[in-house]
Amino acid sequence: MVSSSSASKIDAVPSPYRPTWTSRRPALRLLPAPRTTLGRGPFIVLVLGLLILGTIGLLVLNTVIAADSFRAEQLVQRNAELTVVEQELRRQVAEGLSPEALAEAARELGMVAAGQPGFVVVNPDGSIVIQGTPVPAGIR
């Protein structure tokens, strides 16, 4: 028995290598989980903001396209007008190059029409023959 009493004394002495167990509650306790999601408010504001920005963007895009379409229509009309002007100028040039128009322009500048020409023919023996009846300019 002596050995059992000495063993109980040894067990009663706390050892620095072995933790002592106490009956008090542990220091750890459960906390509520942190809230990781945002509320509905910021999400609704984000969706409304994107919707408004998208609508404004579409409005601006539609306005720019309408302005470009209007400008393109103006350019098509101007092109048609210039085509008509070009055709009129080509007609005037063609009329101005006709023999009648050239003769009229020459008369306005003071030029006179040439008369009937005469031709000088030199024969191989050196003699000269005049063919036709020459008429001076301005006399008809």
Backbone hydrogen bonds, N-H to C=O, Kabsch-Sander energy under -0.5 kcal/mol:
donor,donor_aa,acceptor,acceptor_aa,energy
5,S,1,M,-2.3
6,S,2,V,-2.2
7,A,3,S,-1.6
8,S,4,S,-1.8
9,K,5,S,-1.6
10,I,6,S,-1.6
11,D,7,A,-1.9
12,A,8,S,-1.3
13,V,9,K,-0.8
13,V,10,I,-0.6
18,R,15,S,-0.7
36,T,34,P,-0.7
43,F,39,G,-0.8
44,I,40,R,-2.5
45,V,41,G,-2.4
46,L,42,P,-2.4
47,V,43,F,-2.5
48,L,44,I,-2.7
49,G,45,V,-2.5
50,L,46,L,-2.5
51,L,47,V,-2.3
52,I,48,L,-2.6
53,L,49,G,-2.7
54,G,50,L,-2.4
55,T,51,L,-2.1
56,I,52,I,-2.6
57,G,53,L,-2.5
58,L,54,G,-2.4
59,L,55,T,-2.3
60,V,56,I,-2.5
61,L,57,G,-2.5
62,N,58,L,-2.7
63,T,59,L,-2.2
64,V,60,V,-2.5
65,I,61,L,-2.4
66,A,62,N,-2.3
67,A,63,T,-2.3
68,D,64,V,-2.4
69,S,65,I,-2.3
70,F,66,A,-2.4
71,R,67,A,-2.4
72,A,68,D,-2.4
73,E,69,S,-2.2
74,Q,70,F,-2.0
75,L,71,R,-2.2
76,V,72,A,-2.1
77,Q,73,E,-2.2
78,R,74,Q,-2.5
79,N,75,L,-2.2
80,A,76,V,-2.0
81,E,77,Q,-2.2
82,L,78,R,-2.5
83,T,79,N,-1.9
84,V,80,A,-1.8
85,V,81,E,-2.2
86,E,82,L,-2.5
87,Q,83,T,-2.2
88,E,84,V,-2.1
89,L,85,V,-2.3
90,R,86,E,-2.4
91,R,87,Q,-2.0
92,Q,88,E,-2.3
93,V,89,L,-2.3
94,A,90,R,-2.4
95,E,91,R,-2.3
96,G,92,Q,-2.3
97,L,93,V,-1.3
98,S,95,E,-1.1
102,L,98,S,-2.3
103,A,99,P,-2.3
104,E,100,E,-2.2
105,A,101,A,-2.3
106,A,102,L,-2.2
107,R,103,A,-2.2
108,E,104,E,-2.1
109,L,105,A,-1.3
110,G,107,R,-1.4
111,M,106,A,-2.4
119,F,131,Q,-2.7
121,V,119,F,-0.6
121,V,129,V,-3.4
122,V,120,V,-0.5
123,N,121,V,-0.6
123,N,127,S,-3.0
126,G,123,N,-1.9
129,V,121,V,-2.7
131,Q,119,F,-3.1
131,Q,129,V,-0.5
135,V,116,Q,-2.6
138,G,113,A,-1.6
139,I,136,P,-1.3
